[in-house]
Amino acid sequence: MSEQQEESKDSLLKKTARFFKYNKMALIFLFIIIAHSGLAIFGSKGFLTRMKLDSTRKQLEKQLQDETKKGEDLKKEINEINTSDKKIEKIAREKYGMTKDGEKIIKIKVDSTK
């Protein structure tokens, strides 16, 4: 059986070689198709480059949305600070450790070894 398969392969190779020997236009056409396909997939404007650019675009759009949301949050916080005395007092107490007259600060030590 394997000898028959080898003969079949040899026969197929010979037929293919003979076909391209006498049909050079078919060989040229096949080469052009293969080259064009290679450029369409791997070229500078090919499919793989397109996929990478799409991935980058999606990442940048997400980053833009995140930055826009941060900007909106900061605008809201600025507006609250400009209009609310309570917000200013809260920031002064938390960030700068300020107190009102007569208040006492009690520091609690936490034992981190437990």
Protein Blocks (a to p, Z undefined) as FASTA:
>chain_A
ZZmmmmmmmmmmmmmmmmmmmmmmlmmmmmmmmmmmmmmmmmmklmklmmmmmmmmmmmm
mmmmmmmmmmmmmmmmmmmmmmmmklmmmmmmmmnopacehiacddddddfkZZ
